[in-house]
Amino acid sequence: MGKSMFDNIPFVKNIVDNVPSMDYEGQRLAERLYQCVIVLFAVVGFVWGFICQQFVQTVYILGAGVALAVLLVIPPWAFFRRHPLPWQKKAAEPKAAAASNKKNRPKTS
């Protein structure tokens, strides 16, 4: 696997490596949540902007909806991680087999 850009910065690498990830059901929930929040705020913003006759009010309300959606969806909250996948353990490759595979590979030019 290639080197990460965080390998040279230990405290950042530690933070990045320890961030939990969402499962597939959590991703589906996050997508549905941000869609509902943005559409709801867009409709409310349009109605309020129409009543006030100020388009800028619509933009402000929609911007608040996007900010709320970002706060709800971007962090991997616990309710996004309720269905973890049962990953298999990584198989250890014998060193002798790995060395012989590197030696026997045909050169490409």
N, CA, C and O atoms as CSV, one atom per row, in Angstrom:
chain,resi,resn,atom,element,x,y,z
A,1,MET,N,N,0.843,-1.169,0.000
A,1,MET,CA,C,0.000,0.000,0.000
A,1,MET,C,C,0.888,1.232,0.000
A,1,MET,O,O,1.966,1.204,0.594
A,2,GLY,N,N,0.475,2.301,-0.640
A,2,GLY,CA,C,1.273,3.504,-0.741
A,2,GLY,C,C,1.327,4.273,0.565
A,2,GLY,O,O,0.531,4.055,1.478
A,3,LYS,N,N,2.292,5.178,0.624
A,3,LYS,CA,C,2.430,5.987,1.821
A,3,LYS,C,C,1.344,7.051,1.841
A,3,LYS,O,O,0.965,7.602,0.808
A,4,SER,N,N,0.863,7.319,3.020
A,4,SER,CA,C,-0.124,8.367,3.205
A,4,SER,C,C,0.598,9.692,3.395
A,4,SER,O,O,1.756,9.716,3.811
A,5,MET,N,N,-0.072,10.781,3.098
A,5,MET,CA,C,0.556,12.081,3.305
A,5,MET,C,C,0.673,12.408,4.789
A,5,MET,O,O,1.361,13.360,5.159
A,6,PHE,N,N,0.000,11.621,5.652
A,6,PHE,CA,C,0.060,11.856,7.086
A,6,PHE,C,C,1.144,11.044,7.775
A,6,PHE,O,O,1.308,11.169,8.989
A,7,ASP,N,N,1.888,10.219,7.054
A,7,ASP,CA,C,2.902,9.373,7.666
A,7,ASP,C,C,4.024,10.173,8.309
A,7,ASP,O,O,4.633,9.704,9.270
A,8,ASN,N,N,4.313,11.359,7.810
A,8,ASN,CA,C,5.417,12.154,8.335
A,8,ASN,C,C,5.000,13.055,9.498
A,8,ASN,O,O,5.855,13.671,10.135
A,9,ILE,N,N,3.709,13.140,9.780
A,9,ILE,CA,C,3.208,13.983,10.871
A,9,ILE,C,C,2.536,13.063,11.882
A,9,ILE,O,O,1.365,12.723,11.711
A,10,PRO,N,N,3.245,12.653,12.928
A,10,PRO,CA,C,2.733,11.609,13.822
A,10,PRO,C,C,1.416,11.946,14.498
A,10,PRO,O,O,0.537,11.087,14.567
A,11,PHE,N,N,1.244,13.182,15.008
A,11,PHE,CA,C,0.015,13.469,15.723
A,11,PHE,C,C,-1.190,13.520,14.784
A,11,PHE,O,O,-2.292,13.151,15.189
A,12,VAL,N,N,-1.009,13.962,13.556
A,12,VAL,CA,C,-2.104,13.961,12.582
A,12,VAL,C,C,-2.409,12.534,12.141
A,12,VAL,O,O,-3.575,12.168,11.995
A,13,LYS,N,N,-1.371,11.722,11.928
A,13,LYS,CA,C,-1.564,10.321,11.546
A,13,LYS,C,C,-2.349,9.580,12.623
A,13,LYS,O,O,-3.225,8.774,12.310
A,14,ASN,N,N,-2.040,9.849,13.887
A,14,ASN,CA,C,-2.742,9.210,14.994
A,14,ASN,C,C,-4.224,9.600,14.985
A,14,ASN,O,O,-5.089,8.751,15.204
A,15,ILE,N,N,-4.516,10.870,14.736
A,15,ILE,CA,C,-5.907,11.321,14.695
A,15,ILE,C,C,-6.639,10.697,13.516
A,15,ILE,O,O,-7.751,10.195,13.673
A,16,VAL,N,N,-6.025,10.724,12.337
A,16,VAL,CA,C,-6.669,10.194,11.131
A,16,VAL,C,C,-6.893,8.685,11.236
A,16,VAL,O,O,-7.936,8.184,10.815
A,17,ASP,N,N,-5.926,7.962,11.791
A,17,ASP,CA,C,-6.060,6.510,11.900
A,17,ASP,C,C,-7.125,6.088,12.900
A,17,ASP,O,O,-7.674,4.993,12.787
A,18,ASN,N,N,-7.429,6.942,13.883
A,18,ASN,CA,C,-8.382,6.582,14.923
A,18,ASN,C,C,-9.796,7.101,14.676
A,18,ASN,O,O,-10.663,6.929,15.534
A,19,VAL,N,N,-10.053,7.724,13.540
A,19,VAL,CA,C,-11.402,8.180,13.222
A,19,VAL,C,C,-12.221,6.968,12.798
A,19,VAL,O,O,-11.841,6.264,11.862
A,20,PRO,N,N,-13.339,6.717,13.474
A,20,PRO,CA,C,-14.157,5.568,13.074
A,20,PRO,C,C,-14.833,5.825,11.732
A,20,PRO,O,O,-15.025,6.974,11.334
A,21,SER,N,N,-15.188,4.765,11.048
A,21,SER,CA,C,-15.812,4.921,9.735
A,21,SER,C,C,-17.277,4.495,9.778
A,21,SER,O,O,-17.696,3.723,10.639
A,22,MET,N,N,-18.036,5.021,8.827
A,22,MET,CA,C,-19.450,4.667,8.707
A,22,MET,C,C,-19.586,3.323,8.015
A,22,MET,O,O,-18.742,2.936,7.207
A,23,ASP,N,N,-20.653,2.622,8.341
A,23,ASP,CA,C,-20.973,1.410,7.599
A,23,ASP,C,C,-21.899,1.781,6.436
A,23,ASP,O,O,-22.277,2.943,6.281
A,24,TYR,N,N,-22.255,0.794,5.629
A,24,TYR,CA,C,-23.074,1.074,4.447
A,24,TYR,C,C,-24.464,1.578,4.809
A,24,TYR,O,O,-24.986,2.475,4.147
A,25,GLU,N,N,-25.062,1.021,5.839
A,25,GLU,CA,C,-26.380,1.497,6.275
A,25,GLU,C,C,-26.275,2.929,6.798
A,25,GLU,O,O,-27.182,3.735,6.589
A,26,GLY,N,N,-25.175,3.245,7.474
A,26,GLY,CA,C,-24.955,4.602,7.958
A,26,GLY,C,C,-24.781,5.586,6.809
A,26,GLY,O,O,-25.238,6.726,6.889
A,27,GLN,N,N,-24.122,5.149,5.741
A,27,GLN,CA,C,-23.980,6.017,4.574
A,27,GLN,C,C,-25.330,6.284,3.927
A,27,GLN,O,O,-25.608,7.401,3.491
A,28,ARG,N,N,-26.162,5.260,3.866
A,28,ARG,CA,C,-27.506,5.439,3.304
A,28,ARG,C,C,-28.312,6.417,4.161
A,28,ARG,O,O,-28.986,7.303,3.635
A,29,LEU,N,N,-28.239,6.252,5.480
A,29,LEU,CA,C,-28.944,7.142,6.390
A,29,LEU,C,C,-28.418,8.568,6.281
A,29,LEU,O,O,-29.200,9.519,6.294
A,30,ALA,N,N,-27.098,8.725,6.174
A,30,ALA,CA,C,-26.498,10.056,6.051
A,30,ALA,C,C,-26.953,10.740,4.768
A,30,ALA,O,O,-27.262,11.932,4.773
A,31,GLU,N,N,-26.994,9.996,3.680
A,31,GLU,CA,C,-27.436,10.587,2.414
A,31,GLU,C,C,-28.897,11.003,2.477
A,31,GLU,O,O,-29.255,12.094,2.034
A,32,ARG,N,N,-29.740,10.140,3.025
A,32,ARG,CA,C,-31.159,10.468,3.151
A,32,ARG,C,C,-31.355,11.680,4.066
A,32,ARG,O,O,-32.189,12.544,3.795
A,33,LEU,N,N,-30.577,11.733,5.152
A,33,LEU,CA,C,-30.692,12.831,6.115
A,33,LEU,C,C,-30.310,14.158,5.480
A,33,LEU,O,O,-31.029,15.145,5.638
A,34,TYR,N,N,-29.183,14.200,4.759
A,34,TYR,CA,C,-28.792,15.482,4.172
A,34,TYR,C,C,-29.750,15.902,3.066
A,34,TYR,O,O,-30.003,17.094,2.893
A,35,GLN,N,N,-30.287,14.945,2.315
A,35,GLN,CA,C,-31.259,15.303,1.286
A,35,GLN,C,C,-32.515,15.901,1.898
A,35,GLN,O,O,-33.025,16.913,1.417
A,36,CYS,N,N,-33.014,15.278,2.956
A,36,CYS,CA,C,-34.234,15.780,3.604
A,36,CYS,C,C,-34.017,17.152,4.224
A,36,CYS,O,O,-34.864,18.035,4.086
A,37,VAL,N,N,-32.886,17.342,4.908
A,37,VAL,CA,C,-32.611,18.631,5.549
A,37,VAL,C,C,-32.489,19.734,4.498
A,37,VAL,O,O,-33.059,20.812,4.668
A,38,ILE,N,N,-31.761,19.478,3.429
A,38,ILE,CA,C,-31.574,20.527,2.421
A,38,ILE,C,C,-32.873,20.838,1.696
A,38,ILE,O,O,-33.169,22.006,1.443
A,39,VAL,N,N,-33.654,19.820,1.356
A,39,VAL,CA,C,-34.931,20.072,0.668
A,39,VAL,C,C,-35.884,20.818,1.596
A,39,VAL,O,O,-36.561,21.749,1.160
A,40,LEU,N,N,-35.949,20.424,2.864
A,40,LEU,CA,C,-36.819,21.105,3.822
A,40,LEU,C,C,-36.438,22.575,3.958
A,40,LEU,O,O,-37.303,23.450,3.912
A,41,PHE,N,N,-35.144,22.848,4.126
A,41,PHE,CA,C,-34.712,24.229,4.259
A,41,PHE,C,C,-34.886,25.001,2.952
A,41,PHE,O,O,-35.130,26.207,2.987
A,42,ALA,N,N,-34.769,24.342,1.812
A,42,ALA,CA,C,-34.985,25.021,0.529
A,42,ALA,C,C,-36.444,25.441,0.382
A,42,ALA,O,O,-36.733,26.555,-0.055
A,43,VAL,N,N,-37.361,24.550,0.745
A,43,VAL,CA,C,-38.790,24.886,0.643
A,43,VAL,C,C,-39.142,25.997,1.617
A,43,VAL,O,O,-39.811,26.961,1.243
A,44,VAL,N,N,-38.697,25.873,2.869
A,44,VAL,CA,C,-38.980,26.915,3.862
A,44,VAL,C,C,-38.341,28.228,3.437
A,44,VAL,O,O,-38.963,29.283,3.564
A,45,GLY,N,N,-37.116,28.183,2.937
A,45,GLY,CA,C,-36.449,29.397,2.479
A,45,GLY,C,C,-37.156,30.034,1.299
A,45,GLY,O,O,-37.264,31.258,1.227
A,46,PHE,N,N,-37.643,29.215,0.368
A,46,PHE,CA,C,-38.363,29.762,-0.774
A,46,PHE,C,C,-39.654,30.442,-0.326
A,46,PHE,O,O,-39.967,31.548,-0.768
A,47,VAL,N,N,-40.397,29.778,0.547
A,47,VAL,CA,C,-41.660,30.356,1.030
A,47,VAL,C,C,-41.389,31.641,1.798
A,47,VAL,O,O,-42.064,32.646,1.578
A,48,TRP,N,N,-40.408,31.620,2.698
A,48,TRP,CA,C,-40.097,32.824,3.475
A,48,TRP,C,C,-39.579,33.946,2.572
A,48,TRP,O,O,-39.951,35.105,2.758
A,49,GLY,N,N,-38.745,33.624,1.617
A,49,GLY,CA,C,-38.257,34.632,0.680
A,49,GLY,C,C,-39.374,35.193,-0.186
A,49,GLY,O,O,-39.360,36.375,-0.528
A,50,PHE,N,N,-40.343,34.351,-0.543
A,50,PHE,CA,C,-41.488,34.814,-1.331
A,50,PHE,C,C,-42.362,35.748,-0.504
A,50,PHE,O,O,-42.835,36.768,-1.007
A,51,ILE,N,N,-42.576,35.405,0.759
A,51,ILE,CA,C,-43.394,36.257,1.635
A,51,ILE,C,C,-42.710,37.604,1.848
A,51,ILE,O,O,-43.362,38.647,1.799
A,52,CYS,N,N,-41.392,37.585,2.087
A,52,CYS,CA,C,-40.638,38.821,2.336
A,52,CYS,C,C,-40.262,39.556,1.051
A,52,CYS,O,O,-39.865,40.720,1.093
A,53,GLN,N,N,-40.387,38.882,-0.082
A,53,GLN,CA,C,-39.933,39.418,-1.366
A,53,GLN,C,C,-38.441,39.760,-1.321
A,53,GLN,O,O,-38.003,40.767,-1.877
A,54,GLN,N,N,-37.675,38.901,-0.646
A,54,GLN,CA,C,-36.225,39.059,-0.534
A,54,GLN,C,C,-35.562,37.726,-0.875
A,54,GLN,O,O,-35.644,36.767,-0.108
A,55,PHE,N,N,-34.915,37.678,-2.020
A,55,PHE,CA,C,-34.243,36.455,-2.432
A,55,PHE,C,C,-33.094,36.116,-1.486
A,55,PHE,O,O,-32.782,34.942,-1.282
A,56,VAL,N,N,-32.466,37.134,-0.912
A,56,VAL,CA,C,-31.343,36.903,-0.014
A,56,VAL,C,C,-31.786,36.104,1.216
A,56,VAL,O,O,-30.985,35.353,1.772
A,57,GLN,N,N,-33.025,36.246,1.647
A,57,GLN,CA,C,-33.546,35.457,2.773
A,57,GLN,C,C,-33.581,33.973,2.410
A,57,GLN,O,O,-33.277,33.113,3.237
A,58,THR,N,N,-33.953,33.690,1.176
A,58,THR,CA,C,-33.951,32.303,0.700
A,58,THR,C,C,-32.542,31.720,0.746
A,58,THR,O,O,-32.341,30.589,1.188
A,59,VAL,N,N,-31.576,32.500,0.289
A,59,VAL,CA,C,-30.186,32.041,0.272
A,59,VAL,C,C,-29.671,31.828,1.685
A,59,VAL,O,O,-28.980,30.843,1.946
A,60,TYR,N,N,-29.997,32.742,2.612
A,60,TYR,CA,C,-29.557,32.588,4.003
A,60,TYR,C,C,-30.138,31.331,4.638
A,60,TYR,O,O,-29.427,30.590,5.317
A,61,ILE,N,N,-31.412,31.092,4.421
A,61,ILE,CA,C,-32.054,29.919,5.011
A,61,ILE,C,C,-31.492,28.643,4.392
A,61,ILE,O,O,-31.245,27.668,5.102
A,62,LEU,N,N,-31.289,28.641,3.087
A,62,LEU,CA,C,-30.695,27.469,2.440
A,62,LEU,C,C,-29.260,27.245,2.939
A,62,LEU,O,O,-28.844,26.106,3.151
A,63,GLY,N,N,-28.516,28.328,3.124
A,63,GLY,CA,C,-27.158,28.209,3.675
A,63,GLY,C,C,-27.169,27.631,5.086
A,63,GLY,O,O,-26.298,26.834,5.435
A,64,ALA,N,N,-28.150,28.028,5.902
A,64,ALA,CA,C,-28.269,27.461,7.247
A,64,ALA,C,C,-28.600,25.973,7.164
A,64,ALA,O,O,-28.114,25.189,7.979
A,65,GLY,N,N,-29.418,25.574,6.194
A,65,GLY,CA,C,-29.729,24.158,6.011
A,65,GLY,C,C,-28.517,23.349,5.601
A,65,GLY,O,O,-28.328,22.228,6.073
A,66,VAL,N,N,-27.696,23.906,4.729
A,66,VAL,CA,C,-26.474,23.213,4.312
A,66,VAL,C,C,-25.525,23.079,5.499
A,66,VAL,O,O,-24.920,22.025,5.695
A,67,ALA,N,N,-25.391,24.153,6.300
A,67,ALA,CA,C,-24.515,24.090,7.478
A,67,ALA,C,C,-25.013,23.042,8.473
A,67,ALA,O,O,-24.212,22.293,9.033
A,68,LEU,N,N,-26.318,22.984,8.696
A,68,LEU,CA,C,-26.876,21.976,9.592
A,68,LEU,C,C,-26.656,20.571,9.040
A,68,LEU,O,O,-26.311,19.656,9.787
A,69,ALA,N,N,-26.853,20.399,7.735
A,69,ALA,CA,C,-26.642,19.089,7.118
A,69,ALA,C,C,-25.189,18.657,7.247
A,69,ALA,O,O,-24.914,17.481,7.488
A,70,VAL,N,N,-24.262,19.582,7.091
A,70,VAL,CA,C,-22.837,19.258,7.237
A,70,VAL,C,C,-22.544,18.809,8.670
A,70,VAL,O,O,-21.833,17.826,8.879
A,71,LEU,N,N,-23.089,19.528,9.658
A,71,LEU,CA,C,-22.861,19.150,11.052
A,71,LEU,C,C,-23.493,17.806,11.395
A,71,LEU,O,O,-22.984,17.086,12.254
A,72,LEU,N,N,-24.585,17.463,10.741
A,72,LEU,CA,C,-25.253,16.193,11.012
A,72,LEU,C,C,-24.608,15.017,10.292
A,72,LEU,O,O,-24.627,13.899,10.807
A,73,VAL,N,N,-24.036,15.244,9.108
A,73,VAL,CA,C,-23.634,14.134,8.238
A,73,VAL,C,C,-22.131,13.896,8.191
A,73,VAL,O,O,-21.708,12.742,8.125
A,74,ILE,N,N,-21.320,14.923,8.221
A,74,ILE,CA,C,-19.878,14.743,8.044
A,74,ILE,C,C,-19.233,13.952,9.188
A,74,ILE,O,O,-18.503,13.003,8.904
A,75,PRO,N,N,-19.459,14.289,10.462
A,75,PRO,CA,C,-18.823,13.460,11.510
A,75,PRO,C,C,-19.437,12.062,11.547
A,75,PRO,O,O,-20.641,11.912,11.335
A,76,PRO,N,N,-18.633,11.050,11.810
A,76,PRO,CA,C,-19.172,9.685,11.880
A,76,PRO,C,C,-19.836,9.434,13.237
A,76,PRO,O,O,-19.276,8.743,14.087
A,77,TRP,N,N,-21.020,9.994,13.432
A,77,TRP,CA,C,-21.741,9.830,14.696
A,77,TRP,C,C,-22.038,8.352,14.935
A,77,TRP,O,O,-21.998,7.539,14.011
A,78,ALA,N,N,-22.335,8.020,16.178
A,78,ALA,CA,C,-22.549,6.620,16.563
A,78,ALA,C,C,-23.743,5.997,15.837
A,78,ALA,O,O,-23.720,4.801,15.545
A,79,PHE,N,N,-24.778,6.772,15.542
A,79,PHE,CA,C,-25.936,6.187,14.862
A,79,PHE,C,C,-25.659,5.873,13.400
A,79,PHE,O,O,-26.487,5.235,12.750
A,80,PHE,N,N,-24.521,6.300,12.865
A,80,PHE,CA,C,-24.111,5.913,11.517
A,80,PHE,C,C,-23.277,4.630,11.524
A,80,PHE,O,O,-22.943,4.108,10.461
A,81,ARG,N,N,-22.936,4.114,12.713
A,81,ARG,CA,C,-22.046,2.962,12.827
A,81,ARG,C,C,-22.715,1.792,13.548
A,81,ARG,O,O,-22.045,1.057,14.273
A,82,ARG,N,N,-23.996,1.610,13.366
A,82,ARG,CA,C,-24.727,0.552,14.075
A,82,ARG,C,C,-24.639,-0.812,13.422
A,82,ARG,O,O,-24.929,-1.815,14.075
A,83,HIS,N,N,-24.251,-0.890,12.162
A,83,HIS,CA,C,-24.214,-2.158,11.427
A,83,HIS,C,C,-22.811,-2.405,10.864
A,83,HIS,O,O,-22.618,-2.326,9.651
A,84,PRO,N,N,-21.832,-2.700,11.719
A,84,PRO,CA,C,-20.471,-2.886,11.212
A,84,PRO,C,C,-20.346,-4.151,10.372
A,84,PRO,O,O,-21.055,-5.133,10.594
A,85,LEU,N,N,-19.439,-4.113,9.411
A,85,LEU,CA,C,-19.181,-5.272,8.564
A,85,LEU,C,C,-18.187,-6.208,9.242
A,85,LEU,O,O,-17.223,-5.749,9.856
A,86,PRO,N,N,-18.413,-7.515,9.136
A,86,PRO,CA,C,-17.457,-8.466,9.715
A,86,PRO,C,C,-16.281,-8.681,8.758
A,86,PRO,O,O,-16.324,-9.575,7.913
A,87,TRP,N,N,-15.248,-7.874,8.887
A,87,TRP,CA,C,-14.087,-7.973,8.008
A,87,TRP,C,C,-13.264,-9.195,8.375
A,87,TRP,O,O,-13.201,-9.596,9.538
A,88,GLN,N,N,-12.633,-9.782,7.359
A,88,GLN,CA,C,-11.729,-10.900,7.597
A,88,GLN,C,C,-10.363,-10.362,7.991
A,88,GLN,O,O,-9.995,-9.238,7.649
A,89,LYS,N,N,-9.629,-11.179,8.710
A,89,LYS,CA,C,-8.267,-10.808,9.083
A,89,LYS,C,C,-7.374,-10.857,7.842
A,89,LYS,O,O,-7.589,-11.673,6.946
A,90,LYS,N,N,-6.373,-9.980,7.799
A,90,LYS,CA,C,-5.447,-9.953,6.672
A,90,LYS,C,C,-4.555,-11.191,6.734
A,90,LYS,O,O,-3.966,-11.499,7.771
A,91,ALA,N,N,-4.468,-11.882,5.624
A,91,ALA,CA,C,-3.633,-13.084,5.558
A,91,ALA,C,C,-2.172,-12.679,5.467
A,91,ALA,O,O,-1.809,-11.817,4.667
A,92,ALA,N,N,-1.348,-13.292,6.274
A,92,ALA,CA,C,0.080,-13.000,6.246
A,92,ALA,C,C,0.720,-13.749,5.076
A,92,ALA,O,O,0.551,-14.960,4.940
A,93,GLU,N,N,1.443,-13.030,4.249
A,93,GLU,CA,C,2.115,-13.639,3.107
A,93,GLU,C,C,3.503,-14.096,3.548
A,93,GLU,O,O,4.245,-13.310,4.137
A,94,PRO,N,N,3.862,-15.327,3.283
A,94,PRO,CA,C,5.193,-15.800,3.677
A,94,PRO,C,C,6.278,-14.969,2.988
A,94,PRO,O,O,6.130,-14.580,1.830
A,95,LYS,N,N,7.355,-14.706,3.704
A,95,LYS,CA,C,8.424,-13.855,3.168
A,95,LYS,C,C,9.131,-14.503,1.986
A,95,LYS,O,O,9.497,-13.812,1.035
A,96,ALA,N,N,9.328,-15.799,2.028
A,96,ALA,CA,C,10.021,-16.492,0.933
A,96,ALA,C,C,9.200,-16.423,-0.354
A,96,ALA,O,O,9.759,-16.230,-1.434
A,97,ALA,N,N,7.901,-16.578,-0.250
A,97,ALA,CA,C,7.039,-16.519,-1.430
A,97,ALA,C,C,6.990,-15.104,-1.989
A,97,ALA,O,O,6.964,-14.919,-3.206
A,98,ALA,N,N,6.979,-14.123,-1.129
A,98,ALA,CA,C,6.945,-12.737,-1.586
A,98,ALA,C,C,8.237,-12.373,-2.303
A,98,ALA,O,O,8.208,-11.676,-3.318
A,99,ALA,N,N,9.370,-12.840,-1.784
A,99,ALA,CA,C,10.658,-12.539,-2.410
A,99,ALA,C,C,10.781,-13.226,-3.767
A,99,ALA,O,O,11.305,-12.635,-4.711
A,100,SER,N,N,10.301,-14.468,-3.876
A,100,SER,CA,C,10.404,-15.166,-5.156
A,100,SER,C,C,9.468,-14.562,-6.193
A,100,SER,O,O,9.781,-14.571,-7.384
A,101,ASN,N,N,8.322,-14.036,-5.759
A,101,ASN,CA,C,7.402,-13.383,-6.699
A,101,ASN,C,C,8.025,-12.125,-7.285
A,101,ASN,O,O,7.824,-11.824,-8.462
A,102,LYS,N,N,8.773,-11.395,-6.485
A,102,LYS,CA,C,9.408,-10.173,-6.980
A,102,LYS,C,C,10.530,-10.503,-7.963
A,102,LYS,O,O,10.733,-9.782,-8.940
A,103,LYS,N,N,11.258,-11.589,-7.708
A,103,LYS,CA,C,12.365,-11.957,-8.587
A,103,LYS,C,C,11.874,-12.526,-9.910
A,103,LYS,O,O,12.507,-12.292,-10.940
A,104,ASN,N,N,10.783,-13.252,-9.919
A,104,ASN,CA,C,10.315,-13.951,-11.119
A,104,ASN,C,C,9.407,-13.104,-11.996
A,104,ASN,O,O,8.982,-13.566,-13.054
A,105,ARG,N,N,9.099,-11.890,-11.590
A,105,ARG,CA,C,8.229,-11.059,-12.423
A,105,ARG,C,C,8.937,-10.644,-13.691
A,105,ARG,O,O,10.116,-10.291,-13.653
A,106,PRO,N,N,8.234,-10.679,-14.829
A,106,PRO,CA,C,8.852,-10.198,-16.075
A,106,PRO,C,C,8.982,-8.691,-16.042
A,106,PRO,O,O,8.113,-7.999,-15.511
A,107,LYS,N,N,10.060,-8.179,-16.605
A,107,LYS,CA,C,10.288,-6.737,-16.653
A,107,LYS,C,C,9.446,-6.145,-17.781
A,107,LYS,O,O,9.349,-6.706,-18.873
A,108,THR,N,N,8.847,-5.005,-17.485
A,108,THR,CA,C,8.060,-4.320,-18.512
A,108,THR,C,C,8.766,-3.057,-18.900
A,108,THR,O,O,9.262,-2.324,-18.044
A,109,SER,N,N,8.818,-2.791,-20.201
A,109,SER,CA,C,9.517,-1.595,-20.669
A,109,SER,C,C,8.599,-0.777,-21.528
A,109,SER,O,O,8.995,0.277,-22.025
